[in-house]
Amino acid sequence: MLEMSRERFEELVGEALDRIPPELTRLMDNVVIFVEDDPEPGRPELLGLYEGTPLTERGDWYAGVLPDRITVYRNPTLRMCATTEEVVAEVGVTVVHEIGHHFGIDEERLHALGYG
């Protein structure tokens, strides 16, 4: 497994977020992004996870709720990548993929767009 500190991995997630166009990040609402070492047991290769209510499904009822949660998992990413450059690329794809879910884009469409 490739070695990378938690701090450096968090920096890569931040850099991936910085590459998202501002006109899109301005539309993101009530969402937080976390880095965790590993996903829940039984899903050891999960790279990222979106939990919440996509923007496309929110209505008048959507008020006073906890933020949506995007989690990027460090260890599965490091296990699948052989180089730091691969980690940078995979983190970028994962961040865009999970933000896509926040915008209501389904798994099939994200894969078709190259973010699978």
C-alpha positions in Angstrom: 0.0 0.0 0.0 1.2 3.5 -0.9 2.2 5.5 2.2 0.7 9.0 2.6 0.0 10.9 5.8 -3.5 11.8 6.7 -2.6 15.5 6.6 -1.2 15.2 3.0 -4.3 13.3 1.9 -6.6 16.0 3.4 -4.6 18.6 1.4 -5.2 16.6 -1.8 -9.0 16.6 -1.0 -8.8 20.4 -0.5 -6.9 20.9 -3.7 -9.5 18.8 -5.6 -12.2 21.1 -4.1 -10.3 24.1 -5.2 -10.4 22.8 -8.8 -14.2 22.8 -8.9 -15.4 25.9 -10.7 -16.6 28.6 -8.3 -20.0 28.8 -10.1 -20.6 25.3 -9.0 -19.3 25.6 -5.4 -21.5 28.6 -4.9 -24.5 26.3 -5.6 -23.5 23.8 -3.0 -25.7 24.1 0.1 -25.6 22.6 3.6 -22.9 20.0 2.9 -19.6 19.2 4.7 -16.7 17.2 3.5 -14.7 14.8 5.7 -11.7 12.5 5.3 -11.8 9.2 7.1 -9.2 6.4 7.0 -11.7 3.6 6.2 -15.3 3.0 5.3 -17.6 0.9 7.5 -16.9 -2.8 7.7 -18.0 -4.8 4.7 -17.2 -2.0 2.2 -13.4 -2.0 2.2 -12.9 -0.6 -1.3 -15.3 2.3 -1.1 -13.5 5.5 -2.0 -16.1 8.0 -1.2 -19.7 8.3 0.1 -22.4 10.9 -0.1 -25.1 10.9 2.6 -27.9 13.4 2.5 -30.7 14.9 0.4 -29.6 16.0 -3.1 -30.3 19.5 -4.1 -32.7 18.3 -6.7 -34.9 16.6 -4.1 -35.1 19.4 -1.6 -38.4 21.3 -1.2 -40.1 23.6 1.1 -39.8 21.0 3.9 -36.0 21.2 3.8 -35.1 23.4 6.8 -33.3 22.9 10.0 -31.7 19.6 8.9 -28.1 18.5 9.5 -25.7 19.1 6.6 -25.2 16.5 3.9 -22.0 14.6 4.4 -19.4 13.7 1.8 -16.7 11.4 3.1 -13.5 10.5 1.2 -11.7 7.4 2.4 -7.9 7.5 2.5 -6.8 3.8 2.9 -8.9 2.3 0.0 -7.6 5.1 -2.2 -4.0 4.4 -1.2 -4.5 0.7 -1.7 -5.6 1.1 -5.3 -3.0 3.6 -6.3 0.7 2.9 -7.1 1.9 6.5 -7.2 1.2 9.9 -5.7 0.1 11.1 -9.1 -2.5 8.4 -9.2 -3.8 9.4 -5.8 -4.1 13.0 -6.9 -6.1 11.9 -9.9 -8.3 9.4 -8.0 -9.1 11.9 -5.2 -10.1 14.4 -7.9 -12.5 11.9 -9.5 -13.9 10.8 -6.1 -14.5 14.4 -4.9 -16.3 15.3 -8.2 -18.3 12.0 -8.1 -19.6 12.7 -4.6 -20.4 16.3 -5.3 -22.2 15.1 -8.3 -24.5 13.1 -6.0 -25.1 16.3 -4.0 -26.3 17.9 -7.2 -28.6 14.9 -7.8 -26.6 13.1 -10.5 -27.0 9.4 -10.4 -24.3 6.7 -10.4 -24.8 5.7 -14.0 -24.5 9.2 -15.3 -21.4 9.9 -13.3 -19.8 6.8 -14.7 -20.8 7.9 -18.2 -19.2 11.3 -17.6 -15.9 9.6 -16.5 -16.4 10.1 -12.8 -16.9 6.5 -11.9 
